[in-house]
Amino acid sequence: MDFTTILGIVLGIGSLLLGYALDGGHLSALYVFSAILIVVGGTIGAVVVAFPFSKLKEVPKALGMAFKETKNDPSTIIEEIVDMATVARREGVLALEQRAQEHPNPFLKDGLMMVVDGTDPELTRQILELEMDALEHHHEGYAKIFESAGGFAPTMGIIGTVMGLIHVLGNLSSPDSLAPAIAVAFTATLYGVSTANIIYLPIANKIKIRSREQISQMELMLEGILALQAGENPQLIKKKLSSFIHQKNKKAVTEAGGDNGEER
């Protein structure tokens, strides 16, 4: 379980509620079931319209990416590839067949089996890169669902507020209840904006980060598989893959800095 996702949501919502209470507001005033129904139900309805069922049924998997922490240890993968390269140089690539068949990582397993079967290196690269592209596209679809929800929610909040104001303006005969009714109407906007910026959009961003981590790990495996297939020295493979990690981390930091500077 990735507790940073849960902690972030709890901290975000808690900060809003605490700030409201410190200003003298009553938390009970923020609970308006009709506004929740309009915003949450309207957002879900819009997302259902926007995406086919084949995409919607993968929402649990998308949430799993955001809330489950994946254990990525590049150093362990490098050591494993170096060990297999040592075996391959000493006994030949066929000695890796049993190990490849039993490997728990499907991507590395497929790559090793292609090496054992004597597949052309360029074809091996093409097949594995296509697999990486397909997975990345799949993850983008996960993120787009929550990005869309983050775009719909504030609009649903505005719709709820307008509906509330219509009700208020239709009952001007009771001026004493006018101010409280307007306050209730604006809770819909609060729900829409807060859920978009604390839940939907951050979850979409977490899915993108998880996807980058997974693709980066697959790129590392791909380079290791091709080096193993080429019969390179195991220590040179280790050095190459270690440098590959540092370059990827540097690039990720640079891209993160660039994203922060973009206008949204």
C-alpha positions in Angstrom: 0.0 0.0 0.0 1.3 3.5 -1.0 0.5 5.5 2.2 1.6 8.7 0.5 -1.5 8.7 -1.6 -3.8 8.1 1.3 -1.8 10.6 3.5 -2.0 13.3 0.8 -5.8 12.9 0.4 -6.4 12.9 4.2 -4.0 15.9 4.7 -5.7 17.8 1.9 -9.2 17.3 3.1 -8.2 17.7 6.7 -6.5 21.0 6.0 -9.6 22.4 4.3 -11.8 21.4 7.2 -9.4 22.6 9.8 -9.0 25.9 8.1 -12.7 26.3 7.8 -13.2 25.5 11.5 -10.5 27.9 12.6 -12.3 30.7 10.8 -15.3 30.0 13.0 -17.3 27.8 10.5 -19.4 24.9 11.6 -18.3 21.6 9.9 -21.9 20.4 9.8 -22.7 23.3 7.4 -20.5 21.7 4.8 -22.5 18.5 4.6 -25.2 19.0 2.0 -26.3 15.7 0.6 -28.0 17.2 -2.5 -24.7 18.9 -3.5 -22.7 15.7 -3.0 -25.2 13.8 -5.2 -25.1 16.4 -7.9 -21.3 16.7 -8.0 -20.3 13.0 -7.4 -23.2 11.6 -9.4 -22.8 14.1 -12.2 -19.1 13.5 -12.5 -19.4 9.8 -12.6 -22.2 10.1 -15.2 -20.0 12.3 -17.4 -17.1 9.9 -17.1 -19.3 7.0 -18.1 -20.5 8.9 -21.1 -16.9 9.9 -22.1 -15.4 6.5 -22.0 -16.4 3.0 -23.3 -17.1 0.2 -20.9 -13.8 -1.5 -21.9 -12.0 1.4 -20.4 -14.3 1.9 -17.4 -13.9 -1.7 -16.2 -10.2 -1.0 -15.7 -10.8 1.7 -13.1 -10.0 -0.8 -10.2 -6.6 -1.5 -11.9 -6.0 2.2 -12.3 -6.7 2.8 -8.6 -4.4 -0.1 -7.8 -1.6 1.8 -9.5 -2.2 4.9 -7.4 -2.7 3.2 -4.0 -0.4 0.2 -4.3 3.4 0.8 -4.0 5.4 -1.2 -6.5 8.8 -2.5 -5.4 11.2 -1.4 -8.0 14.8 -2.2 -7.2 17.0 -1.6 -10.2 20.1 -2.8 -8.5 18.6 -6.2 -7.9 17.6 -6.4 -11.6 21.1 -5.4 -12.7 22.7 -8.1 -10.4 20.4 -10.7 -11.8 21.1 -9.8 -15.4 24.8 -9.7 -14.7 24.6 -13.2 -13.1 22.7 -14.5 -16.1 25.3 -12.9 -18.5 28.0 -14.7 -16.6 26.2 -18.0 -17.0 25.6 -17.4 -20.7 29.3 -16.6 -21.4 30.4 -19.7 -19.5 27.7 -22.3 -20.6 25.9 -20.6 -23.5 22.5 -18.9 -23.6 20.6 -22.3 -23.6 21.7 -22.7 -20.0 19.3 -19.8 -19.2 16.2 -21.6 -20.6 15.0 -23.1 -17.3 15.7 -19.8 -15.4 13.9 -17.8 -18.1 10.8 -20.0 -18.0 10.4 -19.7 -14.3 11.1 -15.9 -14.0 8.3 -14.0 -12.3 8.7 -10.9 -14.4 6.8 -11.5 -17.7 8.7 -8.8 -19.6 12.1 -10.1 -18.7 10.9 -13.7 -19.2 9.8 -12.9 -22.8 13.1 -11.2 -23.5 15.2 -14.1 -22.2 13.1 -16.7 -24.0 13.7 -14.8 -27.3 17.4 -14.8 -26.5 17.4 -18.5 -25.8 15.4 -19.2 -29.0 18.0 -17.3 -31.0 15.8 -14.5 -32.2 17.5 -11.7 -34.2 18.6 -8.9 -31.8 16.9 -6.2 -33.8 13.7 -8.2 -33.9 14.0 -8.7 -30.1 14.3 -5.0 -29.6 11.3 -4.2 -31.8 9.1 -6.7 -30.1 10.0 -5.6 -26.6 9.7 -1.9 -27.5 6.2 -2.6 -28.9 5.3 -4.2 -25.7 6.5 -1.2 -23.8 4.6 1.2 -26.0 1.4 -0.8 -25.6 1.8 -0.8 -21.8 2.5 3.0 -21.7 -0.6 3.6 -23.9 -2.6 1.5 -21.5 -1.4 3.5 -18.5 -2.2 6.8 -20.3 -5.8 5.5 -20.6 -5.9 5.0 -16.9 -4.7 8.5 -16.2 -7.1 10.1 -18.7 -10.1 8.7 -16.8 -9.2 10.6 -13.7 -8.1 13.7 -15.6 -11.5 13.8 -17.2 -13.1 13.4 -13.8 -11.0 16.3 -12.5 -12.3 18.4 -15.4 -15.9 17.5 -15.0 -16.1 17.9 -11.2 -15.7 21.7 -11.0 -18.3 22.1 -13.8 -20.7 19.9 -11.9 -20.1 22.0 -8.8 -21.0 25.1 -10.8 -24.1 23.5 -12.1 -25.1 22.5 -8.6 -24.6 26.1 -7.4 -26.7 27.5 -10.2 -29.4 25.0 -9.5 -29.3 26.1 -5.8 -29.4 29.7 -6.7 -32.4 29.1 -9.0 -34.2 27.6 -6.0 -33.2 30.5 -3.8 -34.4 33.1 -6.3 -37.6 31.3 -6.6 -38.3 31.7 -2.9 -37.6 35.4 -2.3 -40.7 35.7 -0.2 -38.6 34.5 2.8 -35.7 37.0 3.0 -34.5 35.6 6.4 -33.6 32.3 4.9 -32.0 33.8 1.8 -28.4 34.0 3.1 -28.3 30.4 4.5 -29.8 29.1 1.3 -27.1 30.8 -0.9 -24.4 29.4 1.4 -25.8 25.9 0.9 -25.9 26.5 -2.9 -22.2 27.3 -3.0 -21.2 24.1 -1.3 -21.6 22.3 -4.6 -18.8 24.4 -6.1 -16.7 23.6 -3.0 -17.2 19.9 -3.5 -16.5 20.1 -7.3 -13.2 22.1 -7.0 -11.9 20.2 -3.9 -12.5 16.7 -5.2 -10.9 17.6 -8.6 -7.8 19.1 -7.0 -7.4 16.7 -4.0 -8.6 13.4 -5.4 -9.0 13.1 -9.2 -6.1 15.1 -10.6 -3.5 13.9 -8.1 -4.5 10.3 -8.7 -4.0 10.8 -12.4 -0.6 12.3 -11.8 0.4 9.4 -9.5 -0.6 6.9 -12.2 1.6 8.7 -14.7 4.5 8.6 -12.2 4.0 4.9 -11.6 3.9 4.3 -15.4 7.2 6.2 -15.9 8.8 4.1 -13.2 7.6 0.8 -14.8 8.6 1.8 -18.3 12.0 2.9 -17.0 12.5 -0.4 -15.4 11.5 -2.2 -18.6 14.0 -0.1 -20.6 16.7 -1.2 -18.2 15.7 -4.8 -18.7 15.7 -4.3 -22.5 19.2 -2.9 -22.5 20.4 -5.8 -20.3 18.7 -8.4 -22.4 20.3 -7.1 -25.6 23.7 -6.8 -23.9 23.4 -10.4 -22.7 22.4 -11.5 -26.2 25.4 -9.8 -27.7 27.7 -11.7 -25.3 29.1 -8.6 -23.7 31.4 -8.8 -20.6 29.2 -9.1 -17.5 31.1 -6.3 -15.7 30.7 -4.0 -18.6 27.0 -4.8 -18.6 26.8 -3.9 -15.0 28.6 -0.6 -15.6 26.4 0.2 -18.6 23.2 -0.5 -16.7 24.3 1.4 -13.6 25.1 4.4 -15.8 21.7 3.9 -17.5 20.0 4.3 -14.1 21.8 7.6 -13.3 21.0 9.0 -16.7 17.3 8.1 -16.4 17.1 9.7 -12.9 18.8 12.8 -14.1 16.4 13.0 -17.1 13.4 12.5 -14.8 14.5 15.3 -12.5 14.9 17.6 -15.5 11.5 16.7 -16.9 9.9 17.3 -13.5 11.5 20.8 -13.4 10.2 21.5 -16.9 6.7 20.3 -16.0 6.6 22.7 -13.0 7.4 25.6 -15.2 4.6 25.0 -17.6 1.5 27.0 -17.6 -1.7 25.1 -17.0 
